[in-house]
Amino acid sequence: MTQVVMIRWKWEWSGPLVSGLSQQVAIAADLIEPRAASVVNLRTRAAPGQPKPAFLATSVKGVFRSVGAWLIERLARDRWRLDHYLTCDYGQSLPEKWSRARPAAQAALCPACRIFGGAGCLSTAEGDAPRLRLKSPLAFTFAGGSDAYHGEVAQGGPYRFAWQQVANKKGGLAIERLQPPPDGVELVARLETGSAAHQALLFLAGDLISSGFFRFGRFTSRGHGLVRLTPQAHCLAGLHDLLAGDPLAWTDLPDGGTGLEAARLVLAAEPLELVGRFLEQYQAERK
Amino acid sequence: MDLKTLSFRPGREPDNRRNQEDAGAALIEGHNFELVNLLAGLRSRRPYQNYTLPEDFQEFTFSVKGLARLELMAIPAYKKWRWLFGASSTKTTLRTWRSRVLVQTFEDWETARTVIMANPLLAWPGVSKPELPETQPAGWFVLFQIHDLYLAARRQNFSDLMAQYLRWDSQIFRLVHRWSLGRLIGGPS
């Protein structure tokens, strides 16, 4: 029977957060004047009503994917001293000498694609991508099942770039920042595989995000997008439970713990070992 | 290297394309999946005659990456590697890539210590806790978080180059401590 796993994190702002909206779109939407030195946050409809500043759950998934792919690559190098890439996240610039595993079937997609979904981007022939595309068994929402966090914005800046400071020029960039709500935000991951290795990867990815090396939104190299994720609760449900609409049986996780500790508790195993075994299995299937 | 003024223009760069290609090669072939932290304090609030730190801490946070980039650009040994702070496609750049250096800033030493020691990765097996000094002079601190790369052209890791810059050659920053994630253990042997 299909098992669905849900993980809930407390999402805390550790720095300013701004979600992308290109200057061209902002101008077209009359949010800024042409050539204005200002950045506005993305807006989406918080139905029923007017567009509201938002941060999309799909952006969250993209960061988790980058982190997951990084962890897979790192573990593969630490364990087997591989000098080539396992995942296709680095595929666009992938040197030919490293592209040993171009998938010909969906079952051969890279480990990151198996969790986060894939388009067969390393496929051998043009036109393979649609055939290889795999829908992700993973989805994120903010609490309440919303596909976006809608909030208020505050104006930051204008901040001058370093070259403007050195050149003693006036100006600078004004940036709209999303404001954290007083009660915080919850992030929920829903994983349809029930795989222990996939759960381990998600818990560990939360810790890597909290380290500050992986960030959300824009201006990430300028102190923006820092988020702290603290695991709050875990839930294992059958498809029948979900369809019945009954309240889910969440298990609370120790307050203030890390993803590593939560994974150990929930999975009763060493999470890095679980991910390592998942990669070993992948390697064995490739041979 | 003791410069009196900081330039915001790169000057004549006959090898600009080649430099960008070297940086691009490091991004593709040199990615070693190391995460390295370089914590720096400030040497002076007015490190150059034409540059004083912003009064506003938020503006400092926003601009500090560019500031390091400008200083690297002024020192010949580092000049070409400024491209690892990110590039956008313009007529002078080959293509776009994201910065391999992310910054976090702290208004004082206590905050820096608290945030750094609360990093959940420090609970991971095989990861050592950084041995931070108990005290530091008052002032702002910058944590450079580096997605490390091997620079084949220098036979050196990017983080080593950055540590060298912060320790010896920067007039703005002084290196306080360096630590990395270490080897991830817990996988099957």
Interface residues (C-beta under 8 A of the other chain):
Chain A: S14 G15 P16 W70 E73 R74 L75 R77 D78 R79 Y90 S93 L94 P95 G156 G157 Y159 R160 F161 A162 W163 Q165 V166 A167 N168 G172 L173 G206 D207 L208 S210 S211 G212 F213 R215 F219 T220 S221 R222 G223 L226 T258 G259 L260 E261 E270 P271 L272 E273 V275 G276 R277 L279 E280
Chain B: L6 S7 F8 L27 I28 E29 H31 N32 F33 L35 Y48 N50 Y51 P54 D56 Q58 E59 T61 F62 S63 V64 K65 G66 L67 R69 L70 F85 G86 R98 S99 V101 L102 V103 Q104 T105 V115 N119 P120 L121 A123 W124 P125 L143 Q145 H147 R183 L184 I185 G186 G187 P188 S189
